[in-house]
Amino acid sequence: MICELRNLGVAVMLVGATVATVLAQDAPVRVASGQREILLQADQSWNGKPYTHYPTGQPQLTTIRLTIAPHTALPWHTHPFPNVVYVLSGTLTLHDKASGKTLVVHQGQAVGESVDDVHRGETGDEPTVLLITYAGTPGVPTSVPAKGEQAEY
């Protein structure tokens, strides 16, 4: 008798779960707009140089996640086209080699990187994780080492 009641209880739970699943699949999807927060909208890079062109050819977007160890300076480099950096964690101090300008970018902030200007990023006391999106073309590298420098990544 106890075994039959237990089996009946299990059967009722299975039927209930099945009915709930079917009802959930038939429920209408709510259509609504998302909430937009502009993280960056720029016509010039962080060092004040205007963006003047895009490369010609087929567009290719590239997004990378770059992790940099604490107390590390990346090698000097340039980018041949516009890109945006979003700091997921840590801080990044950008250095422009020619002008000596610097900018500190914190977690949750976005910045437009410079095009064709030699620069580098430097981390602070903790690892820095960046999300970088490049607006380039196929076959063109996203980062170019300055003369005598190793690759940025």
C-alpha positions in Angstrom: 0.0 0.0 0.0 2.8 2.5 0.9 4.7 1.5 -2.2 1.5 2.1 -4.4 1.0 5.5 -2.8 4.6 6.4 -3.3 4.4 5.4 -7.0 1.2 7.4 -7.4 2.9 10.4 -5.9 5.8 10.1 -8.3 3.4 9.7 -11.2 1.5 12.9 -10.1 4.7 14.9 -9.9 5.9 13.7 -13.3 2.5 14.6 -14.9 2.6 18.0 -13.2 6.1 18.7 -14.4 5.1 17.7 -17.9 2.0 19.9 -17.9 4.1 22.8 -16.5 6.6 22.4 -19.3 4.0 22.3 -22.0 2.3 25.4 -20.6 5.6 27.3 -20.4 6.3 26.5 -24.0 2.9 27.8 -25.1 3.2 31.0 -23.1 3.6 34.0 -25.3 7.0 35.7 -25.4 6.8 39.3 -24.1 8.1 41.8 -26.7 9.8 44.8 -25.2 12.6 47.2 -26.0 15.9 46.9 -24.2 17.5 49.6 -22.0 20.4 51.2 -23.7 23.4 52.7 -22.0 26.0 54.3 -24.3 29.4 53.4 -23.0 31.3 55.3 -25.7 30.4 57.5 -28.7 33.5 59.3 -30.1 34.8 60.9 -33.2 38.3 61.2 -31.8 40.6 59.0 -29.7 41.4 59.5 -26.0 44.5 61.6 -26.9 42.4 64.1 -28.9 43.3 63.0 -32.4 40.2 62.9 -34.7 39.3 59.7 -36.4 39.6 60.6 -40.1 39.2 57.3 -42.0 38.3 53.6 -42.1 40.3 51.1 -44.0 38.9 50.2 -47.4 37.6 46.8 -48.2 35.3 44.3 -46.6 34.6 45.3 -42.9 35.7 42.8 -40.3 34.9 43.3 -36.6 37.2 41.6 -34.1 36.6 41.5 -30.4 39.3 40.2 -28.0 39.5 39.7 -24.3 43.0 40.8 -23.1 44.3 40.0 -19.6 47.3 41.9 -18.5 49.3 41.0 -15.3 49.7 43.6 -12.5 52.5 46.1 -12.8 52.9 45.4 -16.5 53.4 47.8 -19.4 52.5 46.6 -22.8 55.0 47.1 -25.6 54.7 50.3 -27.6 52.4 49.8 -30.6 49.9 51.3 -33.0 46.5 50.4 -34.4 45.7 50.9 -38.1 42.0 51.5 -37.5 39.6 52.6 -34.7 38.9 50.4 -31.8 37.2 50.7 -28.4 38.5 49.3 -25.1 36.2 48.5 -22.2 37.8 47.7 -18.8 36.1 44.7 -17.3 38.3 44.7 -14.2 41.4 46.6 -12.9 42.7 49.9 -14.3 44.6 50.8 -17.4 46.8 53.8 -17.8 47.2 54.8 -21.4 50.4 56.5 -22.5 50.9 58.4 -25.8 54.6 58.2 -26.7 54.9 61.4 -28.8 52.9 63.8 -26.6 53.5 62.2 -23.2 49.7 62.4 -22.5 48.3 59.8 -20.1 44.8 58.7 -19.3 43.7 56.4 -16.5 40.7 54.1 -17.4 38.9 52.3 -14.6 36.6 49.2 -14.4 33.4 49.9 -16.2 34.8 52.6 -18.4 35.2 52.6 -22.2 37.7 54.6 -24.3 38.5 55.0 -28.0 42.1 54.1 -28.7 44.3 56.1 -31.0 44.9 55.3 -34.6 48.5 55.3 -36.0 49.9 56.9 -32.8 52.4 55.0 -30.8 51.0 54.2 -27.4 50.8 51.6 -24.7 48.8 50.6 -21.7 50.1 50.0 -18.1 48.3 48.1 -15.3 48.2 48.9 -11.6 48.2 46.7 -8.5 45.8 44.1 -9.9 45.4 42.2 -13.2 43.5 44.2 -15.8 41.0 42.5 -18.1 40.0 44.4 -21.2 37.3 43.8 -23.9 38.6 45.4 -27.1 36.6 45.7 -30.4 38.3 46.6 -33.6 36.6 47.9 -36.8 39.1 46.6 -39.4 39.4 44.6 -42.6 40.4 41.0 -43.2 44.2 40.4 -43.4 45.1 43.6 -41.6 46.5 43.1 -38.0 44.7 44.7 -35.2 47.9 45.8 -33.5 51.3 46.7 -35.0 54.4 46.7 -32.8 56.5 49.9 -32.8 59.9 49.5 -34.3 62.1 47.3 -32.1 59.1 46.3 -29.9 57.5 42.9 -29.4 53.9 42.2 -30.2 51.2 43.6 -27.8 49.5 40.2 -27.8 
